[in-house]
């Protein structure tokens, strides 16, 4: 859902009655919201949400269980991915991390080879920037196909099928006879490569309960940034070696083929509605007469063209325009993601043109960005350490604003890093390691802002998370695709110092947003059409219980 990581709108168990002592009506309401999202995509006109946020959550219509609907065989059913062993869950999560690193690595690895490729094909130097841009253009379009595709057919077929196509398309890049063929296959490669970025978040939601989901999400988001950091390092040295630029794509193909093989062998189906659908079919095959009426909820979902277009295109755009939380977060994430990809073109100006680095040496500077993203992701072990206690206290639904602490710190790091890199990188007399160290706070800001804001969107929109992630993924990928097109000219014409200052000022303009959401987020959510706000009702209950307890003590 960067990149975008997109979780399923209905596969996750929003409330775990085994882990938390929430009231039974809240568990039923949470499951009712899941069913609503599964059948109608959340806000289908046949089933609108009440405008009042408290009524939206508290209105409960008791539903008589349908004996013909196939469900899990109790809370400990081993077919339910959330009941798999912890070791198996972490193994699958590690595979998701590897797949995410792989497809994001491919976005940046050819960047150092761009000028060499453009020169060999007798194209203008500007064509070099398109190697990254067209790949990310595929990222813009792909989520609209692979998000609903995984909900319709399941996670496993999408992972295996898209990774296989992504792997084969590297042939068109490694053997390209001209720049046009290379750019066409780069675009198609990005179109298929965004599938793991889109669906790994959903797979994490399939596997982990809310108390432990943050760790898996942190790894996936970190993988989105580890790949682009490794790409220029590897691509730079291969390009300048005796192997030549075509081996950049051969190495990418080998890596992609390895990940495809792992997905084929080890990634199981984790999407609960599809697993239950297969269970219903299995039961009907076993006894066609006795089980003829059995069905799975997924079989009755709205998969018409209108329903799919509504969920994947119309609603994300609609939310982007009417949801202030989503709009501001999308702008912020687009800036951060754009800055990351702008570095691919800014580093040659700072380190090659001004300091005489080789292409390979310039790529090594990305190690600082990698250190920063790793430190930023690791910091969430502390920032989210209090979350399990909050989940229990808030009966499964803590205020989403508790996720924002990382973005508060990350916003400051982004501004500091941009000014540091710009003003120390502008002058050749400043030792190279000084601006290189400035990339560490930039890297930390990228991972901290992304992890904090994406988890905030999850907790805010619940059943509408898929639509929120689709909106952010498309917009931020478009921004990342645009940044490399003007970064070199901006850093040359404005100067490295003022170009860094301009980006830093944009970051400074958006830096207050997590603080504003922390202070006013609950009030903004009461005005939202899509935020489901269970924490507000729980807060009212906690106040009532505290008042009743105080009255009892006085009596």
Secondary structure, DSSP 8 states (H G I E B T S, - for coil): --------SSSS-S--TTT----HHHHHHHHHHHHHHHHH-SS-GGG---SSHHHHHH--------TTB---SSTT-TTSGGGS-HHHHHHHHHHHHHHHHHHHHHHHTTGGGHHHHHHHTT--GGGGGHHHHHHHHHHHHHHHHHHHHHHHH-HHHHHHHHHHHHHHTHHHHHT-SSHHHHHHHHHHHHHHHHHHHHHHHHHHHHH--TTTHHHHHHHHHHHHHHHHHHHHHHHHHHHHSTT-THHHHHHHHHHHHHHHHHHHHH-----HHHHHHHHHHHHHHH-TTTTTT-B-GGGGS--SHHHHHIIIIIHHHHHHHH-HHHHHHHHHHHHHHHHHHHHHHHHIIIIIITT---HHHHHHTHHHHHHHHHHHHHTHHHHTTTHHHHHHHTTT---GGGG-HHHHHHHHHHHHHHHHHHHHHT-TTS-HHHHHHHHHHHHHHHHHHHHHHHHHHHHHHGGGHHHHHHHHHHHHHHHHHHHHHHHHHHHHHT-HHHHHHHHHHHHHHHHTHHHHHHHHHHHHHHT-SS---HHHHHHHHHHHHHHHHHHHHH-
